[in-house]
């Protein structure tokens, strides 16, 4: 396939697109003292315009302070005398929220010609810094530190003794009043001695442990993070060229040991994704993969790369990694859905203009669907493993009481209510996972409906090509993003087969109460039904973390940790009805000390019996004894084949041959 390689012309291409991009995404400013009433000492924060910022910012990061876990940055910013406002990124791409960790920014010192320049934080918006560039100055220097954290309690770990995950937006200030494509940055990184790295940026030089990169606009810089490490390997996995790579870092060098068979599966992933979308909207793509239990967990999409953490033995204990193998396919599919094409209300002018998330059920939900499909088509998952994932997802939503009050559309706002804030009552609150997983069920519903209506001549694959891939003429190799709306989604579906797609989608997105049944029609149309069994298979245990402590669909909770903490309590379930909330540990089942196995045996023995299951629980100094009446035994979800119907699920998951 022909591809327009966008390397040295990248900056010119995106800057040229800046005015059109700004018009299509809006240029609204964030809150200021004036527009919320008060704080006379804070000037207005300039709204982003399509103008190009004069000059190129020099950005120098030092990631060598591994002992203190501190990343130090020096920026040289061209500047004219007079007022200037610098912004710290607030709304982070892929987070869909105002999650910029400004609390970890410290040591902000600004100078001009070696003399201090006073700065003052905006009184209403703490992400803005106001200053006056002195007369005669042509640039300012900004120094700062990103105080990364030693544990994942509040922010994820990004520095370990052998790995650093450098995300530029976490340690940068940029001039207000400009779109992100209109600000040029020339970046360099000082690395620990002997380290190497992966990034989508183009390296100009790597000498004396300093890597220097080709200048890019701020948008591209933020979209091109780095994984650096003492143990590093870059592997070509592009069967049709040399444009897609695994960049692997690891806590231990021996873990970077993918087999030829494993690498073949990732080559299959690249091939199957090419066949699905029909075009590539990048010049090259870099999977950044950390094999670690020390770095914080992440799966984050970028246009030409992705950040991914997996278990240290991901390759060396391949059988144990099955449940996490859909991560890279999901993030790769985001290059098409989420980066090249993304909801128009998320195409903000810069990182301090509020995002809206009305279409996350497409951005994340359909990508979740394609992640599962591509995992199967590439061989990373077997058909049975994919059916297990689907059964687990279907059972969760079939048993979700929160559907009574909160519709799926509203869960798209969850990140804006508090970035992925966990709650004690997830089954009642609903949240982030819903616009991924429930939406994936909706897209299975749409796929099977298209296949049924067209006698299996067309499918959601045709929608993917039209919406995200080769259906966009002249897009092969071009990676300037463009937005889509709900109307665009409906039009693309109608382009595959005429149907009342707007009603189809809105019914599933907006329903609450008795009308809000889990969207399981696609499973039946695919040739299966959801059932429950009393004993999971070995494959089901492997895919679902053992399932040995999961009693969600029987007693309505899970056992967590060595103290058998009662967690994940299902709202309205048996243990909830007995008055149990958060903070209780199970200490005995009948007259036996509690273990998951003892509880499983008790639930099994009580099946069809009239005797209650006696549980003894402890919370602090309190002890409670419960007699639970549950006679249906253990229940684990499974998909059962509906005989005499087309196995459309097998068709969906079969590798594409063209």
C-alpha positions in Angstrom: 0.0 0.0 0.0 1.2 3.5 -0.8 1.8 5.8 2.2 2.7 9.5 2.3 5.6 9.6 4.7 5.2 12.6 7.0 8.6 13.2 8.6 10.3 16.6 8.1 7.1 18.1 6.7 5.1 17.1 9.7 5.2 20.4 11.4 4.4 22.4 8.2 1.5 20.0 7.5 -0.1 20.4 10.9 0.5 24.1 11.2 -1.1 24.6 7.8 -4.1 22.6 9.1 -4.1 24.8 12.3 -6.7 27.4 11.1 -9.1 24.8 9.8 -8.6 22.6 12.8 -9.2 25.6 15.1 -12.5 26.5 13.2 -13.7 22.9 13.4 -13.0 22.4 17.1 -13.8 25.8 18.6 -11.6 28.3 20.4 -13.4 28.8 23.7 -11.2 29.9 26.5 -11.1 28.3 30.0 -12.5 30.2 33.1 -11.0 33.6 33.8 -11.3 36.1 36.7 -13.4 38.3 34.4 -15.9 35.7 33.3 -16.7 34.2 36.7 -16.8 37.5 38.6 -14.0 38.8 40.7 -10.2 38.5 41.3 -9.1 41.8 39.8 -5.4 40.8 40.0 -5.8 38.2 37.3 -5.8 39.3 33.7 -7.9 37.5 31.1 -6.4 34.3 29.8 -6.0 34.6 26.0 -8.3 32.4 24.0 -6.5 30.1 21.5 -6.4 31.4 18.0 -5.1 29.9 14.8 -2.0 32.2 14.8 1.4 30.6 14.9 3.5 31.3 17.9 6.7 33.1 16.9 9.8 31.0 17.2 10.5 27.5 18.5 10.5 26.5 22.2 13.6 24.6 23.3 12.6 21.9 25.8 15.2 20.0 27.8 14.2 17.1 30.1 16.5 15.4 32.6 15.2 12.0 33.7 18.3 10.8 35.4 17.3 11.4 39.0 15.9 7.9 39.6 16.6 8.0 43.4 14.4 11.0 44.0 12.0 10.1 41.2 12.2 13.7 39.9 12.0 14.8 36.3 13.6 18.2 35.8 12.8 20.4 32.8 14.3 23.6 31.3 12.4 25.5 28.6 13.6 28.4 26.5 10.6 30.2 25.2 10.8 33.0 22.6 8.9 35.9 24.0 8.3 39.6 23.3 8.3 42.2 26.0 4.9 42.6 27.7 2.2 40.4 29.3 2.5 36.6 28.7 0.4 33.8 30.1 1.7 30.2 30.3 -0.5 27.2 30.7 0.0 23.8 32.3 -2.1 21.2 30.4 -5.4 20.5 32.2 -7.5 18.4 29.8 -5.4 15.4 28.8 -6.0 13.5 25.7 -7.1 9.9 26.3 -8.0 10.8 29.9 -11.1 12.6 28.7 -10.9 14.7 31.9 -9.3 17.7 33.6 -6.7 15.4 35.0 -3.4 17.3 34.5 -1.5 16.6 37.7 -0.5 20.2 38.4 -0.2 19.3 42.1 3.1 17.5 41.2 4.6 20.6 39.5 7.2 22.4 41.6 10.3 24.6 41.5 8.8 26.9 38.8 11.4 29.6 38.2 11.3 32.1 35.3 14.2 34.2 34.2 15.1 36.6 31.3 18.7 37.4 30.5 19.6 35.7 33.7 17.4 37.9 35.8 14.3 36.6 37.8 10.9 37.3 36.3 8.0 37.4 38.8 5.1 35.2 37.9 1.7 34.9 39.6 -0.8 32.1 39.3 -4.3 33.0 38.0 -6.6 33.5 41.0 -9.5 31.5 39.3 -7.6 29.0 37.1 -4.6 27.5 38.9 -3.4 26.0 35.6 -2.5 29.5 34.3 0.7 31.5 35.2 0.8 35.3 34.4 4.1 37.2 33.9 5.5 40.3 32.3 8.4 39.8 29.9 10.9 42.6 30.6 11.9 45.2 28.0 14.8 44.1 25.8 14.2 40.4 26.3 13.7 38.1 23.3 13.2 34.9 25.3 12.5 33.6 28.8 13.8 30.5 30.5 11.5 28.3 32.6 12.8 25.7 35.0 10.5 23.3 36.8 10.3 19.8 38.3 7.7 17.0 38.0 7.7 15.3 41.4 6.7 11.9 40.3 5.3 9.5 42.9 6.7 6.4 44.6 3.4 4.5 44.6 0.1 4.5 42.8 -2.1 5.8 45.6 -2.9 9.1 43.9 -0.9 9.2 40.7 0.6 6.3 38.8 4.3 5.5 39.1 6.2 6.7 36.0 9.8 6.2 37.3 11.4 3.0 38.5 15.1 2.1 38.9 15.1 0.7 35.3 12.2 2.4 33.5 10.9 5.9 32.9 7.6 6.8 31.2 8.1 10.4 30.0 4.8 12.1 29.2 5.6 15.6 28.0 2.3 17.2 29.0 3.0 16.3 32.7 6.0 18.6 32.8 5.6 21.6 30.4 4.2 25.1 30.3 3.1 26.6 27.0 1.9 30.0 25.8 -1.8 30.8 26.0 -3.6 32.2 23.0 -2.6 29.5 20.5 -3.8 26.2 19.2 -1.6 23.3 20.0 -0.7 22.8 16.3 0.6 26.4 16.2 3.4 26.1 18.8 6.7 24.5 17.7 8.9 22.7 20.2 12.4 21.2 19.9 12.8 18.6 22.6 15.8 16.8 24.1 16.1 14.3 26.9 19.1 13.5 29.2 18.9 9.7 29.9 20.6 7.6 32.6 23.9 6.3 31.4 23.5 3.5 28.8 19.7 3.7 28.5 17.7 3.5 25.3 14.2 4.5 24.5 11.2 4.2 22.2 9.1 7.1 20.9 7.2 8.2 17.8 9.4 11.3 17.6 12.2 11.4 15.0 15.6 11.3 16.7 18.2 13.8 15.3 21.0 12.6 17.5 21.7 10.4 20.5 25.1 11.2 21.9 26.5 11.2 25.5 23.2 9.9 26.8 21.3 12.9 25.4 18.6 12.3 22.8 17.6 15.2 20.6 14.5 15.2 18.5 13.2 16.8 15.3 11.1 19.9 16.1 7.4 19.3 16.1 4.3 21.2 17.1 3.0 20.9 20.7 0.2 18.7 19.6 2.6 16.1 18.1 4.9 16.3 21.1 2.2 15.6 23.6 1.0 12.8 21.4 4.5 11.2 21.3 5.5 9.9 24.8 8.7 8.0 25.6 9.4 4.7 27.3 13.1 4.7 28.3 14.9 1.9 30.1 18.1 0.2 31.0 16.7 -2.9 29.3 15.3 -2.1 25.9 14.6 -3.9 22.6 12.9 -2.6 19.4 11.4 -5.3 17.1 9.9 -4.8 13.6 6.4 -6.5 13.4 5.3 -5.0 10.1 4.9 -7.8 7.5 4.5 -5.3 4.7 7.4 -3.0 5.5 9.3 -1.5 8.5 6.8 0.9 9.9 5.3 -0.8 13.0 7.5 -1.8 15.9 7.4 -3.2 19.4 9.5 -1.1 21.8 9.9 -3.2 24.9 11.4 -2.1 28.2 11.6 -4.3 31.3 12.6 -4.4 34.9 14.7 -7.5 34.1 16.6 -8.1 30.9 15.6 -11.7 30.7 11.9 -10.9 30.4 12.4 -9.3 26.9 12.2 -12.7 25.3 9.2 -12.9 22.8 9.3 -16.1 20.8 9.1 -16.2 17.1 5.5 -17.5 17.4 4.5 -14.7 19.7 6.0 -12.1 17.3 4.1 -13.8 14.5 0.8 -13.1 16.3 1.7 -9.4 16.5 2.5 -9.4 12.8 -0.9 -11.0 12.3 -2.4 -8.1 14.3 -0.8 -5.5 11.9 -2.0 -7.5 8.9 -5.6 -7.9 10.2 -5.8 -4.2 11.2 -4.6 -3.2 7.7 -7.3 -5.4 6.2 -10.0 -4.1 8.5 -9.4 -0.4 7.9 -7.8 -0.5 4.5 -5.5 2.5 5.1 -2.9 3.7 7.5 -3.1 7.2 8.9 0.5 7.3 10.1 4.0 7.3 8.8 5.1 4.8 11.4 3.7 3.3 14.7 5.5 2.5 17.9 4.0 0.2 20.5 5.6 1.2 23.8 5.5 -1.9 26.1 6.8 -2.1 29.6 7.2 -5.5 31.2 6.9 -4.5 34.8 5.2 -4.8 38.2 6.8 -1.5 39.4 5.6 1.0 36.8 2.0 2.1 37.1 -0.5 0.3 34.9 -1.4 2.0 31.7 -3.0 1.5 28.3 -3.1 4.9 26.6 -3.6 5.6 22.9 -1.7 8.0 20.7 -1.8 8.5 16.9 1.6 6.9 16.1 2.2 5.1 19.4 0.7 3.7 22.5 1.7 3.3 26.2 1.2 -0.2 27.5 2.2 -2.0 30.7 1.9 -5.7 31.1 3.2 -8.3 33.6 7.0 -8.9 33.8 6.5 -12.4 32.5 4.0 -11.4 29.7 6.2 -13.2 27.1 7.9 -15.8 29.3 4.7 -17.1 30.9 2.5 -16.7 27.9 -0.4 -18.8 29.2 -0.9 -16.6 32.2 -1.1 -13.5 30.1 -4.2 -14.5 28.1 -6.5 -12.1 29.9 -4.4 -9.1 29.0 -3.6 -9.8 25.3 -6.3 -7.5 24.0 -4.6 -4.4 25.4 -2.3 -3.8 22.4 -5.0 -4.5 19.8 -7.3 -2.0 21.5 -4.7 0.7 21.7 -3.7 0.1 18.1 -7.2 0.4 16.8 -7.4 3.8 18.5 -5.0 5.1 15.9 -8.0 5.0 13.5 -10.9 5.5 15.9 -9.9 8.1 18.6 -6.9 9.7 17.0 -7.3 10.0 13.2 -11.0 10.2 13.6 -12.3 11.3 17.0 -15.5 12.9 18.4 -15.6 16.6 17.3 -16.3 17.7 20.9 -12.9 16.2 21.9 -10.9 18.0 19.2 -10.1 20.9 21.5 -7.9 23.8 20.4 -5.4 23.2 23.2 -5.1 21.4 26.5 -6.9 24.0 28.6 -10.1 24.2 26.6 -12.7 21.9 28.2 -13.4 18.6 26.5 -16.8 17.1 26.0 -17.3 13.4 25.9 -20.6 12.8 24.3 -19.3 10.1 21.9 -17.1 8.0 24.1 -19.4 5.0 23.4 -18.0 5.2 19.9 -14.4 6.4 20.7 -13.9 3.8 23.4 -16.8 1.4 23.0 -16.3 0.5 19.3 -12.5 0.4 19.9 -13.1 -2.1 22.7 -15.1 -4.2 20.2 -12.4 -4.0 17.6 -9.8 -4.8 20.2 -11.6 -8.1 21.0 -12.2 -8.9 17.3 -8.6 -8.1 16.2 -7.3 -10.2 19.1 -9.2 -13.2 17.8 -8.5 -12.5 14.1 -4.7 -12.3 14.8 -4.6 -15.4 17.0 -3.7 -13.6 20.2 -7.0 -15.0 21.6 -8.7 -18.2 20.6 -12.4 -18.1 19.7 -13.2 -19.7 23.0 -11.2 -17.1 24.9 -13.1 -14.4 23.1 -16.5 -16.1 23.9 -15.4 -16.1 27.6 -14.7 -12.4 27.5 -18.1 -11.8 25.9 -19.9 -14.0 28.4 -18.4 -12.1 31.3 -19.3 -8.8 29.8 -22.9 -9.8 29.1 -23.4 -11.2 32.6 -22.1 -8.1 34.3 -24.7 -5.9 32.4 -27.5 -8.4 32.8 -27.0 -8.1 36.6 -26.4 -4.4 36.8 -29.0 -2.6 39.0 -27.7 0.8 38.3 -29.4 0.7 34.9 -32.6 1.6 36.7 -31.5 5.2 37.2 -28.5 6.0 35.0 -28.4 5.6 31.3 -25.3 4.6 29.3 -25.1 8.1 27.7 -24.6 9.7 31.1 -21.6 7.4 31.9 -19.8 9.3 29.1 -19.6 12.2 31.6 -18.1 10.1 34.4 -14.5 11.2 33.9 -15.6 14.9 34.1 -17.3 14.1 37.4 -13.9 13.0 38.8 -11.3 11.2 36.8 -12.2 7.5 37.1 -13.0 7.9 40.8 -13.7 4.5 42.3 -16.8 4.0 44.4 -18.0 1.4 46.9 -21.2 0.7 44.9 -20.0 0.3 41.3 -23.0 -1.8 40.3 -25.3 1.0 41.4 -23.3 4.1 40.3 -22.3 2.8 36.9 -19.2 4.4 35.5 -16.2 4.4 33.2 -16.3 0.7 32.2 -19.8 1.0 30.8 -18.9 3.2 27.8 -16.3 0.6 27.0 -17.9 -2.7 27.7 -21.6 -2.1 27.4 -21.0 -0.1 24.3 -19.0 -3.0 22.9 -22.2 -5.1 23.2 -24.1 -2.5 21.3 -21.6 -2.6 18.5 -21.9 -6.4 18.4 -25.6 -5.9 18.2 -25.1 -3.5 15.2 -22.6 -5.8 13.5 -24.9 -8.9 13.7 -27.9 -6.8 12.6 -26.0 -5.6 9.5 -25.1 -9.2 8.7 -28.6 -10.4 9.2 -30.2 -7.6 7.1 -27.7 -8.1 4.2 -27.7 -11.9 4.3 -24.2 -11.8 5.6 -22.8 -9.8 2.6 -21.9 -6.8 4.7 -20.8 -6.1 8.3 -19.4 -3.6 10.7 -16.1 -4.0 8.9 -17.7 -2.0 6.0 -18.5 0.8 8.5 -15.0 0.8 9.9 -13.5 1.2 6.4 -15.9 4.0 5.5 -15.7 5.8 8.8 -12.1 5.4 9.8 -10.1 3.9 6.9 -9.9 3.7 3.2 -13.3 5.2 2.7 -11.7 8.6 3.4 -10.1 9.4 0.1 -6.5 10.6 0.2 -6.1 9.8 3.8 -3.5 6.9 3.5 -0.4 8.0 5.4 -1.9 11.4 6.4 -2.4 11.9 10.1 -4.0 15.3 10.6 -7.0 14.5 12.9 -10.6 15.2 11.9 -13.8 15.0 14.0 -17.0 13.1 13.7 -20.5 13.7 15.1 -23.5 11.5 16.0 -24.9 12.4 12.6 -21.7 11.2 10.9 -21.9 7.8 12.7 -25.6 7.4 11.7 -24.8 8.4 8.1 -21.9 5.9 7.8 -24.1 3.1 9.2 -26.8 3.9 6.6 -24.1 3.9 4.0 -23.6 0.2 4.8 -27.3 -0.7 5.0 -30.4 1.5 5.4 -32.0 1.3 8.8 -33.3 3.6 11.5 -29.8 3.7 13.1 -30.5 6.9 15.1 -33.3 5.2 17.0 -31.4 2.0 17.3 -28.5 3.8 19.0 -30.5 6.3 21.1 -32.8 3.6 22.5 -29.8 1.8 23.8 -27.9 4.9 25.0 -30.8 6.7 26.7 -33.0 4.1 28.3 -33.4 3.8 32.1 -35.7 1.8 34.3 -37.5 -1.3 33.0 -36.7 -0.3 29.4 -32.9 -0.4 30.1 -32.3 -4.1 29.5 -28.7 -5.2 28.8 -28.0 -5.0 25.1 -27.7 -8.8 24.5 -29.6 -9.1 21.2 -26.3 -9.2 19.3 -25.2 -12.4 21.2 -28.4 -14.2 20.3 -28.2 -13.0 16.7 -24.6 -14.2 16.6 -25.9 -17.7 17.5 -25.4 -17.9 21.3 -27.3 -17.4 24.5 -26.0 -16.4 27.9 -26.3 -19.2 30.6 -24.8 -19.8 34.0 -22.9 -22.9 35.1 -21.8 -24.0 38.6 -18.2 -24.7 37.7 -15.9 -22.6 35.4 -13.7 -24.4 33.0 -9.9 -24.2 33.2 -9.9 -21.7 30.3 -12.6 -19.6 32.0 -10.5 -19.5 35.2 -7.4 -18.4 33.3 -9.2 -15.7 31.4 -11.0 -14.3 34.5 -8.2 -14.4 37.1 -9.2 -17.7 38.6 -12.8 -16.8 39.5 -12.3 -18.7 42.7 -13.2 -15.7 44.8 -16.0 -14.4 42.7 -19.5 -14.9 44.1 -21.1 -12.0 42.2 -23.9 -14.0 40.6 -24.7 -16.0 43.6 -24.2 -14.2 47.0 -23.5 -10.9 45.3 -19.9 -10.1 46.3 -16.3 -11.0 45.8 -13.6 -12.0 48.3 -10.6 -9.7 48.1 -7.1 -10.1 49.5 -5.6 -12.3 52.2 -8.2 -11.2 54.8 -11.2 -12.2 52.6 -12.5 -8.7 52.5 -16.1 -8.5 51.3 -15.9 -6.3 48.1 -17.7 -5.5 44.9 -21.0 -5.9 46.8 -23.9 -6.0 44.3 -26.6 -3.5 45.1 -29.7 -5.4 46.0 -27.9 -8.8 46.1 -28.2 -11.3 49.0 -25.4 -9.9 51.2 -26.6 -6.3 50.5 -30.1 -7.3 51.5 -28.6 -8.6 54.8 -27.3 -5.1 55.6 -23.6 -5.5 54.7 -21.7 -2.7 53.1 -18.0 -1.9 52.8 -15.4 -2.7 55.4 -16.3 -6.3 56.4 -14.0 -9.3 56.4 -15.3 -12.9 56.2 -13.8 -14.9 59.0 -15.9 -18.0 59.1 -18.3 -20.1 57.0 -20.4 -22.2 59.3 -18.0 -23.7 61.8 -15.0 -23.4 59.5 -12.4 -20.7 59.1 -13.2 -18.7 55.9 -11.4 -19.3 52.7 -12.7 -19.0 49.1 -12.8 -22.8 48.8 -14.7 -23.2 52.0 -17.3 -20.7 50.8 -17.6 -22.3 47.4 -18.3 -25.7 49.1 -20.9 -24.2 51.4 -22.7 -22.5 48.4 -22.6 -25.8 46.5 -23.9 -27.8 49.4 -26.8 -25.4 49.9 -28.1 -25.8 46.4 -31.7 -26.9 46.6 -31.5 -27.1 50.4 -33.6 -25.2 52.9 -30.8 -24.6 55.4 -29.2 -21.1 55.3 -25.5 -20.4 54.6 -24.1 -19.1 57.9 -21.4 -16.4 57.5 -19.4 -14.7 60.3 -18.0 -11.3 59.5 -15.8 -8.8 61.3 -15.4 -5.0 60.9 -13.1 -3.5 63.4 -14.4 -4.6 66.8 -17.8 -5.6 65.4 -18.8 -9.2 64.7 -21.9 -10.2 62.8 -23.4 -13.5 61.9 -25.6 -13.8 58.8 -27.9 -16.6 57.7 -28.2 -16.2 54.0 -30.9 -18.1 52.1 -29.4 -19.0 48.7 -30.3 -22.3 47.1 -29.3 -21.7 43.5 -25.6 -22.7 43.9 -22.6 -21.2 42.3 -23.2 -19.3 39.0 -20.6 -18.5 36.4 -21.5 -17.0 33.0 -21.0 -18.9 29.7 -22.1 -18.6 26.1 -24.1 -21.6 24.9 -24.5 -22.3 21.2 -28.1 -22.0 19.8 -28.4 -25.0 17.5 -29.7 -24.5 14.0 -28.7 -20.8 13.9 -25.8 -19.2 11.9 -22.6 -18.9 14.0 -22.1 -15.3 13.2 -19.7 -14.9 16.1 -17.3 -17.3 14.4 -17.7 -15.4 11.2 -16.9 -12.1 12.9 -13.8 -13.5 14.6 -12.4 -15.3 11.5 -9.3 -13.7 10.0 -9.9 -11.5 7.0 -8.4 -13.1 3.9 -8.0 -9.9 1.8 
